[in-house]
Amino acid sequence: MSAAKRPTPPGSGLEVRAAAARALVPILTAQGSLAGLDEQSVVARDRALLKELCYGVCRRLPRLEALTALLLRQPFKKRDSDVQALLLIGIYQLLYMRIPAHAAVGETAGAARLLGKEWATRVLNGCLRRLQRESAALEAQANSDPSAALEHPTWLLTALRQAWPEHWREIVDANNQPGPMTLRVNQRHNDREAYLAELTENGMKARLCVHAPDGITLDTPCDVTALPGFEQGHVSVQDEAAQLAAALLGPAIAPRPGAHVLDACCAPGGKTAHLLEQFDIALTALDSDQTRLARVESTLERLELSAELRHADAAERDWWHGTPFDAILLDAPCSGTGVIRRHPDIKRLRRRDDIRQLAKLQAALLDNLWGLLAPGGTLLYATCSVLPEENADQVAAFLARTPDARITTPSDVSWGEPSGAGRQLFPTPERHDGFFYARLEKRLG
């Protein structure tokens, strides 16, 4: 067998780059997301590299695409989106990773053969070697476009500038950095100071969260299986901002043992579990996505917690048994603009027109769920967005049409910025994600 025909061995540099290119095609063509990334498509030792290539390319995509436009005489055809992905992968390695340049160029170009496109090896090799020679000039030319320089789509940069003229740049900078790995200690098993000591004993450096009383942030992310007591339910992974939901609902449900609580749009179940860890309540967890609801069930099983799980649409009432809820958590579907650093494919997949449609859905959810809330009950509205249309403006419109709603969002907390009837957190390097909360009480009588 000739060298050209010899099979590529598992775990080769060519194989992981070809796998990354295949995974990126649905994102480049707006047909899928990083949620569909199959890390099992490569051997175990290459899985971290696969994830870094895919997430890294999406995080830097506006800039990488500006550079590809300068390197190519003409764009690739749509059927060659996998070759386009390889070029993006090669540029990312040369500019942002410590992979030796010869490997970044040679193995990326060679991976085209595994995609059945040997003709592309010469094109990729030529483009990447040109970038090596002319990187300073090419980068300067690409950076003349603010979208490329700041690595965000133009519509989002405009929206952030308009919404947060004093904060937009720090939001952008935080979006371009990977988020930290934050843990939520299960108080049914341990307190966080004791768990922090356990982490230290296991050689894992970490620090207490500033705002979330159950939160610990690791200095270096790790596989969950390496966390002491993870399988026994002693700890879960959850961002600090997301952990604040339980603290905000606490005053409404802690004095009511057995309170009837609804977690609408509950998947993947982090807030569901936190409420059950903290309070003695009867909780109904609702989600319209059966697959994601299965993740909630799996989470609750690991933590040995129980809730009534319902596969249903929170904008409808055909699932409701007629008993009003004492408290409702509405973690509404949103743009995800506060968690771009964890889901960088949002930069490609989200469009300006999506915000209007999401705001319409959020309003429908608020109106429907308010009717299920008992007088004197509390609804906590939450999103992982930083856009006022989904947050402060959304709640203001709801209050204007809902005379029995009263704002109870605390003003004496140490986190977030006042924003209409709620509080807005911005994504912060090494700390929490972007999040919005507004707490509302249904007037009696």
N, C-alpha and C positions, 0 to 999 in steps of 0.2 A: 504494500500500500504506500503511495507517495505521501510526502509530508503534507501536501496541499489537501489530501483527502482524509488525513488522519483525524479521527473524532476529537473534538475539544474535550479535555478532561474536566470532570466536575470540579467546581471551585476555581476555575481559571479566571484571570482578570477579564478576559473577553466575555465570559458567561455572565458575570454580575453586571457588566455594563450593558449587555444586550437585554438582560432582564429589566434593568432600570429604564431603558428606552421603551420597552413594551409597556411598562407600567405608566410611563408618562404620556403615551399617545392619547388615552382617553381624556386626559386633562388638557392637552394641547388642542384637542378637537372638541372640547366641552361636552364630552360624552360620559364622563365619570369623574371620580375624585380620589384622593389619597386614601380614603376610607376603604377602597378596594385593593390596597396594596397587599400582595401576597408574599409575605416574607419567607414563606416556605418554598418559594420557587428557586431559591439558591441554597447552597450548603450552609450549615450553621455559622461557620466562621465568616461568611460574606454577608450575613443579614444586616449587621450594623452599617456596612458600607452601602448596601442597597438602599437602606432607609436614608442615609446621609445624602446620597446622590439624588434621590427623588425629592426629599423635603428641601434640600439645599437648592436645587434647580428651581423649584416653585417659589422659594423665598426670594431668589434673586431674578426671577423670570423677566420683569420689564427691562432690566439692564442687560441680561444675557441675550434677549431677543434683539435689542438695539445693536449689540455687537455682531450677532449673526447677520443682520441686514447689511452691515458694513463689510463683512467677510465674504458674502456670497455675491456672485454676479447677478443671479436671479434667485428668487425664493424656490424652495423645494415644492413640488406638487403635493397636494393633499394626501395622495396615496403613499407618499414618502415621509409622513409625519414621524415615523420611527427613526429615519435618518436625521431629521431635524432634531429629534430628541437626543440622539447621540452627539450632535454638534454642541447642543446646550450643555450636555454632560461633560464634554471635553473642555469647554470654556470654563465651566464651574470648577473643575479640578485644577486647571492652570492658575486661576485667579484666587480661589478661596480654600484650596486644600493643600496639604503638605505631601501629596503624592508626587514622586519624582516625575519631572516633565516628560521623560522618555516613555514612562508607563502611561501617563495621562494621554499622550498623543498616540502611541503605538497600539495600546490595548483598546482605546476608544475607536480608533479607525478600524482596527481588526475586527471589532465586534459586529461591524456591518455584514461580515460574511455569515455570521450566525443568524442574521435577519434575512438571509437570502439575497443580499444586495452588495455583492462584491464590488460592483462599479463605484460604490460610494466610498470605498476605502481611500482612493486617491484624492477625492474631493475633501473628505474629512481631514486627511493628513495635511493637505495643502493649506486649508483654512487654519488649522491649529498651529502649524508651524509659522504661518504668517502672524498669528496673534503673538507668538513668542517673540518674533522679531520686532513687531510694531506695537506692542501692548500699550505703551505710554500714549502714543498718538491716537490709537483707536479708542482707548478708554476716555481720553479727553473729548474726542468727538462725540462718543455716545453720551457722555455726561452733560453735554450741552442741552439735552432734553431733560427737564425736571423729573419726568416720569421714570426715565432710566437712572438718573442720578440718585433718586430717592427710592427707587425700586417699588413703586406703587402705580396703579393705573391712574390716569389723569382725572377721571371722574371722582375717585376716592380722595385724591389730594385736594381737589376743589371743595368737596364736601367737608373734609376735616378742617380746612382753613376757615371756611365759613362758620362752622359750628364752634370751633375752639381756637380762635385766633391767637391765644396766648399759650396753647398747649399742643397744637397740631404737630409741631416738629418732634416733640418728645414722644408723641404717640407713634409717629412714623418710625422713629429710631428704635423704639421698643418692639414694634412689629417685625423689624428686620433681625431680631435676635431670638434664638430659641428660648422658649419658656423654661423655667426651672421645674424640677420634680418636687411637688409638695404632697405631704402625707396628712391624713386625718386620723388621729389616734382614737380608737373606740373606747370611750370612757367606761363602758361596761366591763372592760378588761383591765384597763390601766390608765394612769394619767400621763400627759405628754412629757412631763419632766422625767418620769421613770422610763418612758420609752426612749427618750433622747439619750439617757444614760445607757440603755441597752444597745442603741445604735453605736454609741461611742465604743462600747466594749467589743463590738464586732468590727471595729475599724472604719466605721462610716461617719464622716463628718457631716454635721447638720446644725441647724439653728432654729429657734422657736420663731413662729410667725408673729408679726407685730399685732395684727388685728384679729385673727381667728384663734379663739382660745384652745382649739384642739389641733392646731396646725403646726407642722414641722417641715421645713424646706431642706432638702438634701443639697450639699455642695456639689455633688456629682450624681447625675441620674443613674439608676441601676435597673436591672430586671426585677420585677416584683417578687420573684421567687427567692431573691437574695434578702428580702426584708424579714427580720425576725417576726415570727408569728403571723405572717400574711395569710397562709392557708388556714390558720385557726381563727381568722377574723379579728385579729388584734389591731389591724391598721388597714387603711385604704388609701388610694391615690386620689386626691382631689385638690384643685387649686384653692388658694386662700380666699379669693373673692367669692367663689361658689360656696364656701363653708359659712359665709355670713348669713345665708338664708335661714338656717336653723336658729341663729341668735336673734334674728329679726322677728321670727314667728314665735319665739319662746314666750314672750309676755302674753300672747293671746292663748296659748295652749297649755303652758306649764301649770297654771292654777286650775286646770280642768282635767283631772285624770280621766282617761277614756274618751277624750275629745274626739269628735268625728272630723277627720282631716282629709282633704283631697289634694293629691299631688297630680295636677293636670300636666300633660306633656312630660311625663316623668323620666323617660329614657335619657341617658343610660342608667340612672338610678342612684347616683351619688347623693343627691339631696334627699331622696326617699330614705335611703339607709341612714343618713345622718339624723333625720327627724326621729326615726325609730330607735336609734342608739340613745338619743337624748331624752325622749319623752314617752310616757305611758299613754299611747293614743291608739285609736282605731283608724288606720290609714287605708284609703283607697288610692291606688296608683294607676293612672290612666295613660295610655299612649295609643296612637293610631297606627304605629309601625309594629307589626307582630315580631319581626326579627329583633328589633331593638328592645321590645318588651321582654323577650327571652333573656336578654342580657341583664335586665333588672332582676328577673327571677333568679338567675345564676348568682348575682351579687348578694341577694338576700339570703340565699342558701349558704353561701360561704360565711356570712356574718351571723347565721342562725337567727334571722329576723323574719317576721311574717307580715304580709299586707294582702289586701284584696287587689289582685291585678286584673285590670279590665282592658281588653283590646277594643278601643272605641275612639270616636272623634270628640274632642272636648268642645268643639263648636256646635255639637248637637246634644240632645237630651234623651235619646232613645235608650241609653244605658243606665240612666239615673233612676234610683228606686224611690225617690220622692222625699227622703229625709234630708233636711238642710244640713250643710256642713258648718262646723264651728270655725274652721279656718281653711283657706284655699291657697296653695302655692301655684301660681301660674308662671312657670319658666318658659316664656313664649318663644315659638320659632322666630328666628331673627336673622339678620345679615351675618352674624358672627364677626363683625368688625372689631370686637374687643379681644378676639382670640386668634387673630391672623397668625401670630407667632407659633401657634400650635397647629393651625390648619392653613399653611401658606398657599394652598391651591385656591383659597378664596380670592386671591389677587387676580387669578385668571377666570374663575367660574362665576363670581358675583358681578352683576351688572347694575347700573344706576336705576333702571326701570324695576329691578327686583324690590327695591326699598318700598316703593308705592304699594306693590302687591303684598308684601309682608306686613306693612302697616294696616292694610285692610283686614288681613287675617287676624292680626293682634286685636284690632277693635272688635271683631266678631267674637273672639274668645272672651274678651273682657265682658262684653254685654251678656253673653250666654252664661258665663260662670257666676256673674254677680247675682243672677236670679236663683242660684243654688246655695247662696250664702245666707246663713241665719242672721236675723237682726242682732246687732252687737258683735257679729263675727268679723274676722279680719281676712283680707285678701292681700297677698304679697305678690306684686308684679315684678318680674325679673327678666332681664335679657343679657346676653353677652355681646351687646352692641355698644358703640360709642356715638351713634347717630341720633340726634334729638327727635327726628321723625318717628323713631321706634320707641323713644323713651319719654323725655319730658313733654314733648308735644303730644304724644299719644295719650299720656295720663291727663294732661290738661284738657284735651278734647273729651275724654271719658268723664271727668269731673263736671264739665259744662253740661253734659246731657244726663247726669246721674245725681239728682239732688240729695239722695240719701247716703252719698259717699263722703267720708270725712278723712282728711289726710292725717296719718299718725306716724309718718316717717320720722325717726329720731334726728334731731339736729345736733345732739351733743356727743356724736361719735367721732372717733379720730380718723376715720377713713373717708375717702371720696370728697367730691366737690358738691355743694348744693346745686341742684339742677331741677328747677320747677318744683313739683311735689315730691321729688325723689332725690337720690344721691348717685353721682356718677363716679365710678372708679376708672382710671386710665391704666392700660397695660404698663407695667413698671419692670425694668430689668431686674432679674433675680428675685422678684417679688410677685405680686398678684397680676391676674389678667384684667382686661377691661370688662366692667360689669355695671349694670344699672339696677337699682332697687327703688320701688315706691310701695309704701305700706298704707293700705286704706281700710277704714272701718265702716261697717254698715250701721247707720244710725238706728237707734231703737224707736219704735213707734212710727 
